[in-house]
Amino acid sequence: MKQIIMCVYRSRQDVALAIIQLLDKGYNKKDISVLGKNKKELSMISHDTGLKKPESGNGNTGLFGEIKDMLTSIELRSEIIWVTGPAAAKLAGAEIGTVTDGLVVGLIGLGIPKEDAQKYEDFLMEDHIIVMMVCERRDGRGIRAILEEHHAVAINK
């Protein structure tokens, strides 16, 4: 049976080190997603780990998409998140910091409890980075141990 493990970090270096260790242990990069507000940081993580480039959702690519994102953030005090990996299809471009709860609703749709989903949005608003990994339950303990080794701020249990 599959489960989702989510871990919060303050620095991109810790994220990259945790992902590299997961990959060295034989876990598949196709099971790892990274969420954050800062496209440049996620791009560096992608480069350092071999993950796909970050996405911001449908219609948010290219110059006009980036301009639209900046204007939306200025007008609503909201921001969009960037996502690498398989979670990008559901979460990339979700707004955080607004009443629309775009990210929270997306996380709930993935099976994350509402209270936890709200906490993850709060972490992103504070410029933290989230690693999300889909794995078999039997692998969960080992994955959590690896993620915790690299200065995790919070990890779901």
Stockholm file with secondary structure:
# STOCKHOLM 1.0

chainA/1-157         MKQIIMCVYRSRQDVALAIIQLLDKGYNKKDISVLGKNKKELSMISHDTGLKKPESGNGNTGLFGEIKDMLTSIELRSEIIWVTGPAAAKLAGAEIGTVTDGLVVGLIGLGIPKEDAQKYEDFLMEDHIIVMMVCERRDGRGIRAILEEHHAVAINK
#=GR chainA/1-157 SS CEEEEEEEESCHHHHHHHHHHHHHTTCCGGGEEEEESCHHHHHHHHHHHTCCCCBCCTTCCHHHHHHHHHHHHHHHSCEECEEESTTHHHHTTCEESSTTCHHHHHHHHTTCCHHHHHHHHHHHHTTCEEEEEEEEGGGHHHHHHHHHTTTCSEECC
#=GC SS_cons         CEEEEEEEESCHHHHHHHHHHHHHTTCCGGGEEEEESCHHHHHHHHHHHTCCCCBCCTTCCHHHHHHHHHHHHHHHSCEECEEESTTHHHHTTCEESSTTCHHHHHHHHTTCCHHHHHHHHHHHHTTCEEEEEEEEGGGHHHHHHHHHTTTCSEECC
//
